[in-house]
Amino acid sequence: MSKAFEELAKEATQLSRQQRVELASILLAMNEDPSDTEVSAAWEREILARIRAVDENQIEGVSFETIMREAEDRFTSSESSLSTRPVLNSSTASHITKAAVRTRSLIQS
């Protein structure tokens, strides 16, 4: 790693949690393909609709820990085969990461 990167990473550890979330959002947006704008807007609407539904008690939220445990179980199950596992490409992973960062930011505000 470059010295500049190391210094930046060190400075980032001094930021508040909210500032780190905002920085992560900025860095992710910098890597976004301009053609992904429509997809990002759709994810944003979906995230806000889901948060609203939880806030209005229309649906019950599921904890992050539960979701991760279920995902881990699904992907480590001896019954699962590679052919039945969903493919997670870098574009999808990027959108999921952005959605997670934005959701945490909205929840904290």
VENFENVEN-V110195 format. One record per helix or strand of 2 or more residues. SS is the DSSP state (A for helix, B for strand). FROM is the first residue (numbers start at 1). TO is the last residue. If there is no record, write none. Layout:
# VENFENVEN-V110195
ss	from	to
SS	FROM	TO
SS	FROM	TO
This chain:
# VENFENVEN-V110195
ss	from	to
A	3	12
A	17	30
A	34	55
A	64	76
A	82	84
A	90	108
